[in-house]
């Protein structure tokens, strides 16, 4: 773990906003899981329970103008960025009111109005795409920041190294964020990666690299603040490796037999969501009534979005010919 930066300490409003985003991820995730188990959604699903702190803290520093590129395990990144839940639910249900008219499904959501630019199923491809968006931001003179989310397994492929090299060379306003949950699908970090910290690879590309406790909102706050400030000032990229854990395996239905005995139980016992909630109460940042009201509003939002998505119409057969080529295909 690296030493803390000299970033300003978050106030109560910042901390409760981070918690709100965490809770929105968790409540939405719980609703998706229960809907799948009831047979009302048929799709692959990659739960991010246990990893809420990372995107919640990052998105606290972002506006709708700032952009993210995420991966097929990244629904938490979209929810944290305040992507509206109604079109999100319609999309994962494969309906016409979805963000991609039901064609993308859970692995290819996008919502440019809130800066959710790409969700990709190609491992590691979020990084070169983020570089392109960051290059555009630099060319138009804006102060936009671009976030590239990727898993620890993706740090071992060529796109990672090429992207870091160009981002540093061109001083692009991009932040490379690796939520390192210890497993690339079913392969442990130690069995697939030659370094003990992904952040060390930043040295070879002339950029700051930090390994951060991805389950600690205050530590995340410090390093994200510094990375965003650096990017907005035109000083170039940062690599953040955020250590965390996933509670439901790589994909829903994963039996986790590849994990060490007791590893999952220990991680779940240290669940950062209730721990942070208690911290807010203990330190006087929020009251029980405030947090209860927040949860009630989020649960109502999720419930409304769920019903909207499931009630939306399925795409007509003719839709299969649209959005494929620049000129629509004939019947």
Helices and strands as residue ranges (DSSP letters): H 12-37, H 52-60, E 67-71, H 75-80, H 85-92, G 105-107, G 112-114, E 116-120, H 125-139, E 146-151, G 152-156, H 158-169, E 174-180, E 183-184, E 187-188, H 189-192, G 198-205, E 208-213, H 217-232, E 238-243, H 263-269, H 272-282, H 288-311, G 317-321
